[in-house]
Amino acid sequence: MPTGNWDNTALSILLDLSCCYATEGNLEWAWIVSAFQHTASFHWAKMSITSDEVNFLVYRYLQESGFSHSAFTFGIESHISQSNINGTLVPPAALISILQKGLQYVEAEISINEDGTVFDGRPIESLSLIDAVMPDVVQTRQQAFRDRLAQQQTTCTITASTSGIQSNAPKNGEATVNGEENGTHNMNNHSEPMEMDVDVEIPASKATVLRGHESEVFICAWNPVSDLLASGSGDSTARIWNLNENNNSISTQLVLRHCIREGGQDVPSNKDVTSLDWNSDGTLLATGSYDGFARIWTKDGNLASTLGQHKGPIFALKWNKKGNCILSAGVDKTTIIWDAHTGEAKQQFPFHSAPALDVDWQNNTTFASCSTDMCIHVCRLGSDRPLKTFQGHTNEVNAIKWDPSGMLLASCSDDMTLKIWSMKQESCVHDLQAHSKEIYTIKWSPTGPSTNNPNANIMLASASFDSTVRLWDVERGVCIHTLTRHQEPVYSVAFSPDGKHLASGSFDKCVHIWNTTTGALVHSYRGTGGIFEVCWNSTGDKVGASASDGSVSCFDFSFNFK
């Protein structure tokens, strides 16, 4: 859903209307140009709006809202990859921001006399986005505003003349705007950026910002045996950053360029790297891309294999624990198990009726997959039909995760619920309802049976577009902590290896570290871009984070936690 407190239906209507004005290869955004013309009444000789610019803002809106497959389709049709816009310079929620300003302008127009003075009082009701682009509605509101104010002025005059009491209404030109003093109306209801507490702020000496990517960095992951941090970006590259302590120079980076074969030579694919995963011994890195190919790289950055059978973008991929197979999910509605040694597809599973969004291994041959078709399938290599199909979600299923023992499967959805499933029954074990917006991702704690922390209780963390993170006691099916310091959608959560701390990353540009026992915020860092992903290294003394401005950050927690 959109970043900010905008009605998604209104934005969706505008996006649908845009399709009516599409021409081959280039979307002519007549609706938004018209809206800007009406909204601001600008002198067009002083202003320039190109379809490339508008297309890019809409593309970014779709990405930030979690509509990844829609963003891909739109990006292809509008030739986003061929534009010369530097995405790292465009702030998050840019489309929402410009629409907010336009809406504020219309509200200001309604509140201003023809001679430029400001009406006393406040509008009858706030405008919606659709109202603002309908001239008849604006004129009606403006006339109603004038009529009401005229009636109020008549009433005030009669009252003053009969009682001798002077009206204490503000003078013309000193009125409040939308009820806020000095015209400081806040359009999105979000509070100002959280003031960082000195006692929890991560010191600059413990934060390393890694620059090199030329576009948003969607994902990052630590090598399981050394401090190599991999990142994947919209610039069609993955990078491996060396953050080992014995690396005396500035953190070095290996650039893994994702190319396709054209005209007998390799050329950049110009497609986002959407997913990456290290094998269990840290020798190989697998990446998935919007170009439809999965790739296997050595930790030295050399391309070992290219896996090509998906027809369209790959949204997720995972190594199995044994390291002999890779599992991928794509927009083509299928999942594929690949032989990691030969690069050949061992089996393709065509069971979903819509794009497959996530996959997770239960063991070395059995896995679960979820889709926008609201279904979850559990499949096994060699079987020509699902072992189990779980149904119960009423909207897209965004992520799935098996617990460490492989007994329970957790799923989260745009229907604002997360559900716990067992292979022993058809219906869900728990239907956990507490979030007020879409749940983007979930993670199990590395605690309980089958983990290195068997004496600690297992927990489940959920991250939502309602700006909160919740920690759940799965055995009882209850929420034990609601973590509320974020102010924008939360895209990622990750447990420390001992399960005692949780990292969360949000589009408010903040990375927070929480105590999972008390729910207390113990460390916090504000970056320069919205956070897409957070991850812990294997020893639990570093956290990596990837951001919308192209930066990758590393936080050193070798100092004691509180």
QUIPEZI-V793206 format. One record per backbone hydrogen bond with DSSP energy under -1.0 kcal/mol. NH is the residue of the N-H (numbers start at 1). CO is the residue of the C=O. E is the energy in kcal/mol with one decimal. If there is no record, write none. Layout:
BEGIN
nh = {NH;NH}
co = {CO;CO}
e = {E;E}
END
This chain:
BEGIN
nh = {11;12;13;14;15;16;17;18;20;21;22;23;26;28;30;33;34;35;36;37;38;39;40;41;46;47;54;55;56;57;58;59;60;61;62;63;64;65;66;67;68;71;72;73;74;75;76;77;78;80;82;83;89;97;98;99;100;101;102;103;104;105;106;107;108;109;110;111;112;113;116;119;132;134;138;139;140;141;142;143;144;145;146;147;148;149;150;151;152;153;154;155;156;157;158;159;160;161;162;163;164;174;177;180;183;184;200;201;202;206;207;208;210;217;218;219;221;223;228;229;230;231;232;233;234;238;239;240;241;242;243;247;248;254;256;258;260;262;265;267;269;273;274;275;277;279;282;285;286;287;288;289;290;292;294;295;296;297;298;299;301;304;305;307;314;315;316;318;320;326;327;328;329;330;331;333;335;336;337;338;339;340;343;346;347;349;356;357;358;360;362;363;367;368;369;370;372;374;376;377;378;379;381;383;387;388;390;397;398;399;401;403;406;409;410;411;412;413;414;416;418;419;420;421;425;429;430;432;439;440;441;443;445;447;448;451;456;460;461;462;463;464;465;467;469;470;471;472;473;477;478;480;481;483;490;491;492;494;496;499;502;503;504;505;506;507;509;511;512;513;514;515;516;519;522;523;524;525;527;531;532;533;535;537;540;543;544;545;546;547;548;550;552;553;554;555;556;557}
co = {7;8;9;10;11;12;13;14;17;18;19;26;23;21;28;29;30;31;32;33;34;35;36;37;43;44;50;51;52;53;54;55;56;57;58;59;60;61;63;62;66;67;68;69;70;71;72;73;74;75;79;80;86;93;94;95;96;97;98;99;100;101;102;103;104;105;106;107;109;117;113;111;128;131;134;135;136;137;138;139;140;141;142;143;144;145;146;147;148;149;150;151;152;153;154;155;156;157;158;159;160;171;180;177;180;181;197;197;524;203;204;554;552;547;232;232;230;228;226;241;221;239;219;237;216;256;231;254;229;252;227;244;246;240;238;236;267;265;262;260;258;233;288;288;286;284;279;297;277;295;275;293;272;289;307;287;305;285;302;283;298;296;296;294;289;329;329;327;325;338;318;336;316;334;313;330;349;328;347;326;344;324;339;337;337;335;330;370;370;368;366;366;379;360;377;358;355;371;390;369;388;367;365;380;378;378;376;371;412;412;410;408;403;421;401;419;399;417;396;413;432;411;430;409;422;420;420;418;413;463;463;461;459;445;453;448;453;472;443;470;441;468;438;464;483;462;481;460;478;473;473;471;471;469;464;505;505;503;501;496;514;494;512;492;510;489;506;525;504;523;502;520;500;515;513;513;200;511;509;506;546;546;544;542;537;555;535;553;533;551;530;547;210;545;208;543;206;541}
e = {-1.5;-2.7;-2.3;-1.9;-2.3;-2.7;-2.6;-1.5;-1.3;-1.6;-1.4;-1.5;-1.8;-1.2;-2.6;-2.3;-2.5;-2.0;-2.8;-2.7;-2.6;-3.1;-2.4;-1.8;-2.1;-1.3;-2.0;-3.0;-2.2;-2.0;-2.3;-2.7;-2.6;-2.1;-2.4;-2.2;-2.9;-1.6;-1.6;-2.1;-1.7;-2.6;-2.0;-2.2;-2.7;-2.8;-2.2;-2.3;-2.3;-2.2;-1.3;-1.7;-1.7;-2.3;-2.3;-2.1;-2.6;-2.2;-2.0;-2.5;-2.5;-2.0;-2.0;-2.3;-2.3;-2.6;-2.1;-1.1;-1.3;-3.6;-1.7;-3.1;-1.8;-1.7;-2.0;-2.8;-2.4;-2.7;-2.6;-2.5;-2.6;-2.4;-2.2;-2.7;-2.5;-2.3;-2.5;-2.2;-2.4;-2.7;-2.1;-2.3;-2.7;-2.2;-2.3;-2.6;-2.6;-2.3;-1.8;-2.1;-1.9;-2.7;-1.5;-2.0;-1.4;-1.6;-1.4;-1.7;-3.1;-2.1;-1.4;-2.9;-4.1;-2.4;-1.3;-1.4;-2.3;-2.9;-1.9;-2.5;-3.0;-2.3;-2.4;-2.0;-2.6;-2.0;-2.4;-2.0;-3.2;-2.4;-2.8;-1.9;-1.1;-2.3;-3.6;-2.4;-2.9;-3.1;-1.6;-2.7;-2.6;-2.6;-1.5;-1.5;-2.2;-2.3;-1.7;-2.8;-2.9;-2.5;-2.8;-1.2;-2.7;-1.5;-2.4;-2.4;-2.5;-3.1;-2.7;-1.4;-2.2;-3.3;-1.6;-4.0;-2.0;-2.5;-1.3;-2.4;-2.1;-1.6;-3.0;-2.2;-2.4;-2.0;-2.4;-1.2;-1.6;-2.0;-2.6;-3.3;-3.2;-2.1;-2.7;-2.8;-1.5;-3.5;-2.4;-2.0;-1.1;-2.0;-3.0;-1.7;-2.6;-2.6;-2.3;-2.1;-2.1;-1.3;-1.8;-2.1;-2.9;-2.7;-2.5;-2.4;-2.9;-1.4;-2.8;-2.1;-1.6;-1.2;-2.3;-2.8;-2.1;-2.4;-3.0;-2.2;-2.0;-1.5;-2.5;-1.2;-1.9;-2.2;-2.3;-3.1;-1.6;-3.2;-1.1;-2.9;-2.0;-2.0;-1.3;-2.1;-2.6;-1.7;-2.4;-1.1;-1.4;-1.5;-3.2;-2.2;-2.5;-1.8;-2.9;-1.1;-2.0;-2.1;-2.6;-2.7;-3.1;-1.7;-1.7;-2.8;-1.5;-3.6;-2.4;-1.6;-1.5;-2.2;-2.7;-2.0;-1.9;-3.3;-2.2;-2.3;-1.6;-2.4;-1.2;-2.7;-2.2;-3.0;-2.9;-2.9;-2.1;-2.6;-2.8;-1.7;-2.4;-2.0;-3.5;-2.9;-2.4;-1.2;-2.1;-2.2;-1.1;-1.8;-3.2;-2.2;-2.0;-2.1;-2.3;-1.3;-1.9;-3.0;-2.4;-2.7;-2.9;-3.7}
END
